[in-house]
Amino acid sequence: MPNPASSEHLEQLRDRAGQELASALDRIPFRRAHVLILVLVAAGTLVNAIEEYDVGLAAPLIARQWSLSNAQVGLLTTVTFAGMAIGSLIAGATGDRYGRRITMMYTLALYTVGALAAAFSPSFVWLLVARFVVGIGLGGELSTGITLVAELMPTKFRGAAVATVNVAGGGLGIFASSALGALMLGPLETALGGPTMAWRWLFGVLAIPALLVFAYRWFLPESPRYLLVDGRVDEANTVLTRLAANRLRRRPGMPTTRYIDAVEGARLPRQRVRLAEVFRGRLARNTVVLWVVSAMTFGAQVTGTVFMPTVLVARGLDVSTSLVYTMIINVGGLVGAVLASIFGYWFKRRVVLGYGSVVAVVVAVAFALSPVVLVLGALLQLMFILLNTTTFVWATELYPTRVRAIGTGAMVTVLLLSASLVPLLAGVIVDATGTVGLFVLVGVMYVIMAVAVWFGPETHGLVLEE
């Protein structure tokens, strides 16, 4: 039988160790080592975003080749994001059980297998299955990456750091996706075998980033917060020592500084993290609010981004020109990601999310009714990424360390379920009412978000242990 007093004592020791860890992370200067961690995670997120949205860019060609309806085009996005939803939930559990770093490595490898399978798809059904596998890998990498970055950064820079990762994904990634699509499905289309082969090259070339697995293996540190919860105090101190020395790999003979004064192996019985824990006590309200906000903003953004080439074609542009227009519009997303990084440092989360969603409603309605597609499209993409990125920043701050990975993973699962279902609904709406109905749907989702935000707590400036 466990000794209650002993368990209570371990909890007290862990609380003290957690405060020592938070203090150490905040005392270590933000330098090159932190930047390199951001670069490593952001590189995976960049590829993640390209793979998420390349199916929307290739959709006009795939639809023409296999005679697909708009609803079937939406289904391609649905299975990708449904896979991401499942992958993020699995990765949330494995990240809390086995570690953030190794989870990122395996999810990246799985995504690569799916990317190659998609490139060689002989039929629409095969492509659906391959995209589902791709999604499982992408979802796991996404939720684990933002958790790892949040847990390695000083409090002062945490919001900006998580937002910066989304500069690579939500901003640069979406722009790079449209640029790569415009190039491979435009000027290079003939050289790549014509319209029936070019989209396969677009999918297949994205297997190359599997090389990131080796970079993660050699340079990416494990989260010291995870190590501490798991009782691996010496390893946590080693990671902190490397950060303080501004190094990602330990130099031979480097002494380890005891930032955390706890007994090695001093932990509660083996962690058994359950999803139900994010619905206990004060976490329940946080979880409900976060799920509503993330479902609305991410579902709206994915729908608008994936259907943008289709919307532009419906307005009279040819496929090649629509891809160039999409690339220009996605510059707005890059600006939005940079603004989110700046806002993450200076402004409260609820202010950015609440008032930003109101602006998004106005822009969505204006885009639906106006012929000025480039300016309004870029502004809408800016709001998409600004709100998505800030939501990710907020999510990592709403849960304690022991359930942060599964809490974040569950949130990513919800937003990805939204991203998988809303495009399917949008495809039906576009078939029935035209493209105006698409942006009315987006506007309604942001109205719901604007209300929900104010029921959540403000976390700007708080350390993660608070």
PyMOL commands that set and color helices and strands:
alter all, ss='L'
color gray80, all
select helices_A, chain A and resi 4-27+32-66+70-98+100-119+124-152+155-184+195-219+224-229+233-244+275-279+283-314+319-329+331-346+349-369+373-396+401-433+435-455
alter helices_A, ss='H'
color red, helices_A
deselect
rebuild
show_as cartoon
